[in-house]
């Protein structure tokens, strides 16, 4: 029995197979979603997104991570953004971060400096300028001090110490502590600049120099105790005369003044 082949129905639309989504397109979609999550209103979502960018690094993330660091309001998210940037190739992150040091936004400069200190690439050192080390914004300056002591080349420590010493007496306790820690990290090279600062007319500078010297000699000493003892020394000795250094605390913690030992309170 012969069968006659059926002619195709001209009114029926041919069914074309749907292409499967490629791995590349899926990755692109995931990248887009992750970048959107970095701007989410929920800080927990932003934190997870930052974690994801560091867990699976992608060159497309770098610019967005740097940009978000400049505006992210939550400290713990900013810290994760820094970690994520350290997970990417330095040749990609370094130019972006160095560019941020010229930003008018203080947080952009501060976060870029913080991240550079974590990456610790020697090529960053020329960008740690005196302008950054003396920046009017305390957070920028503190980040610059920390980055500088990490990046300073061997042989440049004394010059860095001299620049940092110009900031003695600046700011509140946290700022002064950051500066003292940066100076102490440089080691004995800071002794000449501390000696000079101890002759300053400004009592805050003298007290800060004395407290930093105490931390250099005894790193385990608490800064609060050291600065209070230094202020007490400065108050009792007054301003140095004829460029002489203000007397420092005696070995037992008492204060020498005019050749006498002033007893502690209660003694």
Buried (B, 14 or more C-beta within 10 A) or exposed (E): EEEEEEEEEEEEEEEEEEEEEEEEEEEEEEBEEBBEBBBEEEEEBBBBBBBBBBEBBBEBBBEBBBBBBBEBEEEEBBBBBBBBBBBBEBEBBBEBBBEBBEBEEBBBBBBBBBBBBBBEEEEBBEBBEEEBBBBEBBBBBBBBBBBBBBBBEEEEBEEBBBBBBBBBBBBEEEBBBBBBBBBBBBEEBBEEBBEBBBBBEEBBBBBBBBBBBBBBEEEEBEBEEBBEBBBBBBEBBEEBEEEEBBBBBEEEEBBBBEEEEBEEEEE
